[in-house]
Amino acid sequence: MFGEFKKFAMRGNVIDLAVGVVIGAAFSSIVASLVGDIIMPIIGIVTGGVNFSGLSYTFGSSVITYGKFIQATFNFLIVAFALFLFVKAINVMKRKEKEAPTAPAEKPEDVKLLAEIRDLLRKKA
């Protein structure tokens, strides 16, 4: 059973996924800082000093903190946009890699021999 697990865990897709999750978590904290420390204060200045994370509504004994939801929505939109730009840049690089000129491939030996046979048959006809 351990051998099967080791074989499963060492497959390329699982390792790629694990690396992606770790990088995604680190990227998420960077974007959260970008939103919380830079973008939201600027939006607060534009909107007259409103701090979105402090916005709430009290209903009886319950507090609905819709400002945190607004903050999370901004975080999501910025993460999604940053990932969009990242994937788009990678696709452009892949496209350029595919379009790079390559040296013409030399014909395989059997194709050369068939061409010689064809030419000899044309001469005899």
N, C-alpha and C positions, 0 to 999 in steps of 0.2 A: 504494500500500500504506500509506503514512504517513497519507493522507487517511482511509482506512478505520479505521485505528487511532485517529486523532483523533476520528472520529465515534463509535467504540465507547467511548473513554475519557470523552467528554463527555456520554454518556447519563446520565440522573439516577440510575439504579440503581447504576452503577459508582461514581459519586462518593459516593452514600449509603453504599455498602459500605465504601469507603475511610475515610470519616469514622467509621463504626462501628468499624472495626478499630483506628484510632488511639485513639478514646475508650475502647474496650475494653482496650487495652494500658495506658492510664493508670489506668483503674479497677482493673485487675488489680494494679497495683503498690500502690495505696491499700489494697486488701483484703489483699494479702500483708503489708503493714505492720500492718494491724489484727490479723490473725491472729498474726503472729510477735511483735509487740511488746506487744500488749495481751491477747488472748484466751489464747494458749498459756501465758504466765507465770501467769495466773490459774488455768488448769487445772493447771499445775505445782504451784502452792501447794495447791490442793485435793487433788491426788494425792500430796502429801508431797514436793514439790521435784523431781519427775521431769522431766527435760528430754527431750522427745520426739525432738528433732532429734539428740540424741547416742545414742539407743538403737541398738544394733547387735548382731549375732551373728557370731562368727568361726567359720568352718567351713574347717578346713585353712588354706590361705593366702588364702582369700577372706573378705571382710567384707561381710555383708549388713546394710545400714543401713535397717532397717525403720522407724526413727524418722522418717526423711525422708519415707517413704511416708505415715506417719500425718499429718505436717505438711502434705503435699500434699493429702491427703484433706480435712483441715479447711479448707484454702484453697479447694478446689473447692466444698465444701458451702456455705461462706459466700458465695462469688461467686455460686453458683447461687441461693441464697436472696435475696441482694441484687438480682439481676436479676429474680427473680420479683416482688419487691416493687415494683421500678421499672416493670415491664410492667403490673402490676396497677394502679398509680397512673395510668399513662398511659391505660389502658382506662377507668378511672373518669372521668377528665377528658374523654375522647372521648364517653362515654355522657352526661355532663352537657351537653356541647356539642350533642349530637343532641336531647336532651330540652328544650333551651331553647325557650321559646315564641316562635313567629314570628308576624308579622302575617298575617292571612288574605290569601291571594293574590287579586287581583282577577281576575274572569273574563275570558278572552280576548274580543276583539271579536266573533269569529264565534259564540261561545256566547251572547253577549248578543243578537245578531241572531236567532239561532234561537229563543231564548226569546220574543222579541217576536213573531216569526212565529207561534209556537205559541199565544201569548195572543190574537193577532188571529184565528186560525182558530177558537179556542174561542168567541170572541164572535160570530162569524158562524154558528156551528152551533146 
